[in-house]
Amino acid sequence: MTLMYQNRRTFLFTAAAATAGELLSPTAEIFGQQAPVPSGVLIPKFSTPDPAWLKTWNAALTVLSENVRSVPGYSRPVLFEGSTYQGIWQECGPHESLVYATLHKFVPEADHTIDPLATARNTHAAFFSLQREDGQLPASVKMSENGYGQIQMVVPIAATAWELSQLLRDEEFLATAYSSCCRWDAWLRRYRDTRKTGLVEGFCTYDTGHDNSPRWKGIPNRCPDADARKCPPIPSMPRLCPDLSATVYGARVALAEMALALGKKAEAARWREDAEAIRKLIILKLYSPEDAAFFDLDAENKFVRVRSDVISRVLGEHVLKLEDRQDRKIFADLWERQLHNPQAFWGNYPLTSIAQDDLTFVRPIPRNSWGGASQALTALRTLRWMNFYGKGEALKFLMEKWCEAILRNDEFCQQLDPQTGVFTQPDPGRYSPAALVFLEFARRLGTR
């Protein structure tokens, strides 16, 4: 069967790729001159004559090729997170591999052992192949172990699988992804809606991948007994989480599109209804108008008032609909009071992981901290929502600042100080998200 149906996100995504293809040639124009490059290699038209851009571009490609490796639990090579993270995590690995797949035309032919499209397929398939009988997907697939002690979701694996299927034109992959993600949704309904609210509950810090974040102060990193079905016996737990719920919303939107592509019209209609139900609950239960922020709601029915990148994660799945007057007002408040506020999330190098004017912002900034630093993962995820909400000029500024910072220190580290743009040290670098940030941002900035 030929897959012809594209959702709104995929249409924009493939349209951008097509535009890039029109503006590139096997021997690309660089710095206003024709620069010889190896046969079959594409490079973008950089927006500046500084040769550091090409040097850093090639270094980023090298980081990614070296991070395509195998893990004991799965036989085919996947895209490692890199740096100190030896493996793949559900919150980010599938999304990173998808971005890598869209850059496949830029990978030199000499690097014939690295196929970004196959790598992206493998990175998704690793999670599907290690799914437990009850439907639980692993949170991570690492050199040391396969992790099931938390759910660790951000960008929905269903959404990235759907988008990847459009690139692969692979019905078998689509059918596998659909079946697996349906079972994962059922697992989440069974074990992560204990309060029967219709929203998704967080049991531990690692559920959202927010290492060392004040959002989860006093809460264990993992679930008891490394079992994601178990909530710690703490009076304020479990929490209703806006970002986890948004992840499920985005997954259900994707599942509806997948079902339609597979000819399952009734299932597609049900997924759309379920998606809309959880979308409305996120806004009704987890948004605070007086704070202009989305917050966790604990088991004592109290907001956990820490302004974090939960806000941008909700937007990443397009939970707010601009055609709706109420949603439009909420987005305007979020943008003006939080995300684009220089005192809050819009530092010199945006976006911060905690609002700068939040009392919980952590300084000095330690390594691997979602307590304030601007993270490469957050930067990469902006591509999933800023243009959608009409913030292209702000996105351009953000991309320029991140490229500027990486050009100064091309070790491709995890996080930077939002005021100075200095990457947190010590850090071994060679972090896949940072390499992808530079490649995708440089490509978009250089397209004229």
ZIHUWO-V142860 format. One record per residue. N is the residue number from 1. RES is the residue in one letter. PSI is psi as a letter, one per 30 degrees, with the letter a starting at -180 (* if undefined). Layout:
N RES PSI
N RES PSI
//
This chain:
1 M k
2 T k
3 L j
4 M f
5 Y k
6 Q k
7 N l
8 R e
9 R e
10 T e
11 F e
12 L e
13 F e
14 T f
15 A e
16 A e
17 A e
18 A e
19 T e
20 A e
21 G e
22 E f
23 L g
24 L l
25 S l
26 P e
27 T j
28 A l
29 E j
30 I k
31 F g
32 G g
33 Q l
34 Q j
35 A k
36 P k
37 V l
38 P k
39 S k
40 G g
41 V k
42 L k
43 I l
44 P l
45 K j
46 F l
47 S g
48 T l
49 P f
50 D j
51 P f
52 A f
53 W e
54 L e
55 K e
56 T e
57 W e
58 N e
59 A e
60 A e
61 L e
62 T e
63 V e
64 L e
65 S e
66 E f
67 N g
68 V j
69 R l
70 S l
71 V l
72 P e
73 G f
74 Y k
75 S f
76 R l
77 P k
78 V l
79 L j
80 F l
81 E e
82 G a
83 S b
84 T g
85 Y j
86 Q i
87 G a
88 I k
89 W k
90 Q e
91 E f
92 C e
93 G e
94 P e
95 H e
96 E e
97 S e
98 L e
99 V e
100 Y e
101 A e
102 T f
103 L g
104 H f
105 K f
106 F f
107 V k
108 P k
109 E f
110 A f
111 D h
112 H f
113 T f
114 I j
115 D j
116 P e
117 L e
118 A e
119 T e
120 A e
121 R e
122 N e
123 T e
124 H e
125 A f
126 A e
127 F e
128 F e
129 S f
130 L g
131 Q k
132 R l
133 E e
134 D f
135 G f
136 Q k
137 L k
138 P k
139 A f
140 S l
141 V j
142 K l
143 M e
144 S e
145 E l
146 N k
147 G k
148 Y g
149 G g
150 Q l
151 I e
152 Q i
153 M k
154 V d
155 V k
156 P k
157 I f
158 A e
159 A e
160 T e
161 A e
162 W e
163 E e
164 L e
165 S f
166 Q e
167 L e
168 L f
169 R h
170 D j
171 E e
172 E e
173 F e
174 L e
175 A e
176 T e
177 A e
178 Y e
179 S e
180 S e
181 C f
182 C e
183 R e
184 W e
185 D e
186 A e
187 W e
188 L e
189 R e
190 R e
191 Y f
192 R g
193 D h
194 T f
195 R f
196 K h
197 T f
198 G f
199 L l
200 V k
201 E k
202 G k
203 F f
204 C l
205 T e
206 Y f
207 D e
208 T g
209 G g
210 H i
211 D k
212 N h
213 S k
214 P f
215 R e
216 W g
217 K k
218 G f
219 I k
220 P l
221 N e
222 R l
223 C l
224 P k
225 D g
226 A h
227 D j
228 A f
229 R f
230 K k
231 C k
232 P k
233 P i
234 I k
235 P e
236 S f
237 M l
238 P l
239 R k
240 L k
241 C k
242 P e
243 D e
244 L e
245 S e
246 A e
247 T e
248 V e
249 Y e
250 G e
251 A e
252 R e
253 V e
254 A e
255 L e
256 A e
257 E e
258 M e
259 A e
260 L e
261 A f
262 L g
263 G g
264 K i
265 K e
266 A e
267 E e
268 A e
269 A e
270 R e
271 W e
272 R e
273 E e
274 D e
275 A e
276 E e
277 A e
278 I e
279 R e
280 K e
281 L e
282 I e
283 I e
284 L e
285 K f
286 L g
287 Y k
288 S j
289 P e
290 E f
291 D f
292 A h
293 A l
294 F k
295 F l
296 D k
297 L j
298 D l
299 A f
300 E g
301 N h
302 K k
303 F k
304 V j
305 R i
306 V j
307 R j
308 S a
309 D g
310 V e
311 I e
312 S f
313 R e
314 V e
315 L f
316 G f
317 E g
318 H h
319 V e
320 L k
321 K j
322 L f
323 E f
324 D k
325 R e
326 Q e
327 D e
328 R e
329 K e
330 I e
331 F e
332 A e
333 D e
334 L e
335 W e
336 E e
337 R f
338 Q d
339 L e
340 H g
341 N j
342 P f
343 Q f
344 A c
345 F f
346 W i
347 G a
348 N f
349 Y i
350 P l
351 L k
352 T l
353 S f
354 I k
355 A k
356 Q f
357 D g
358 D k
359 L f
360 T f
361 F k
362 V k
363 R k
364 P l
365 I j
366 P l
367 R l
368 N h
369 S k
370 W h
371 G g
372 G e
373 A l
374 S k
375 Q k
376 A e
377 L e
378 T e
379 A e
380 L e
381 R f
382 T f
383 L f
384 R f
385 W f
386 M e
387 N e
388 F e
389 Y g
390 G g
391 K h
392 G e
393 E e
394 A e
395 L e
396 K e
397 F e
398 L e
399 M e
400 E e
401 K e
402 W e
403 C e
404 E e
405 A e
406 I e
407 L e
408 R e
409 N j
410 D h
411 E f
412 F i
413 C l
414 Q e
415 Q l
416 L l
417 D k
418 P f
419 Q e
420 T f
421 G g
422 V k
423 F k
424 T k
425 Q l
426 P k
427 D k
428 P f
429 G a
430 R h
431 Y j
432 S e
433 P e
434 A e
435 A e
436 L e
437 V e
438 F e
439 L e
440 E e
441 F e
442 A e
443 R e
444 R e
445 L e
446 G f
447 T k
448 R *
//
